[in-house]
Amino acid sequence: MLSTLLAIVLASPTAQATQTFDPSDFDGTYDVQCVETEMGLSLGIAVFTAEGAWATGTAGTAPLACEEVAGGDATWLEWYDETAKGCPEWLGDEICDQLATGITDLRADVNNDMLATIPGSVDIEVQGIGKFWNQLTGIYPMEMTYHYDDGDASAGYLINNNDGECYGDFLGAGVAASLGANGYFVCGAAALAVVSGNIDRGTPFTYEATYGAGAELVCAAGNEAIIIAISVGVAYAAELEGEAQNLRRRTVGTRSDRPLGERW
């Protein structure tokens, strides 16, 4: 879908795009829910003390249930055991417990931060409707405003209004997760989110999207006796779906008898 949409954008059209429907038909508020999510995680640990050094690395994919990971739950305990069982004996039980607890809490924090980027609903507004180039290509800029419990955030997209199988396809940069320090480690992080999906004309309109986010963290903790450094690579994907609460302008199935260039 991404390659198809980009090809449409980059092509030099020789004729005006065929657009049966008004692009503002997409405008409205859509409920959103997570239906499936998965997190791929690569984890590297390095420990330096006067008694020696230890390093290890793991990678895997964890299917989640679109819910937060909390201390003591099954996922948290699985992650804790995974880290603790590889800790060398010379570090001692107390240090190994602190290390495993700190890393597990960090993984849970990263997971929960990613989940927090999935909104409860989105407002969609197609823009540039009166612009010649948008009318010619059938590709329009679109603003999505995400509604969260603690506020709103907006992101820009492109949406395809051309008749055919790609009608309603959209893509763009999403709202990236905000990752940082937790109670044990201090981390520096960068994150990027990309969303692609489709809005389908139905009764009501429906919204489907794939949300993908990636982050790289470098974290450290320690004192004069021990230094711990870890790196975390996160690849996070969620499948979202929803439906329109309301359509702000035209109703489903309406058409214009006038050519596109005469509508605005």
QUILIN-V71211 format. One record per residue. RES is the residue in one letter. SS is DSSP state (a for helix, b for strand, c for the rest). Layout:
res->(RES RES)
ss->(SS SS)
This chain:
res->(M L S T L L A I V L A S P T A Q A T Q T F D P S D F D G T Y D V Q C V E T E M G L S L G I A V F T A E G A W A T G T A G T A P L A C E E V A G G D A T W L E W Y D E T A K G C P E W L G D E I C D Q L A T G I T D L R A D V N N D M L A T I P G S V D I E V Q G I G K F W N Q L T G I Y P M E M T Y H Y D D G D A S A G Y L I N N N D G E C Y G D F L G A G V A A S L G A N G Y F V C G A A A L A V V S G N I D R G T P F T Y E A T Y G A G A E L V C A A G N E A I I I A I S V G V A Y A A E L E G E A Q N L R R R T V G T R S D R P L G E R W)
ss->(c a a a a a a a a a c c c c c c c c c c c c a a a a c b b b b c b b b b b b b b b b b b b b b b b c c b b b b b b b b b b b b b c c c c c c c c c a a a a a a a a a a a c c c c a a a c a a a a a a a a a a a a a a a a a a a a a a a c c c c c b b b b b b c c c c c a a a a a a c b b b b b b b b b b c c b b b b b b b b b b c c c c c c c c b b b b b c c c c c c c c c c c c b b b b b b b b b b b b b b b c c c c c b b b b b b b b b b b b b b b b b c c c b b b b b b b b b b b b b b b b b b b b b b c c c c c c c c c c c c a a a c c)
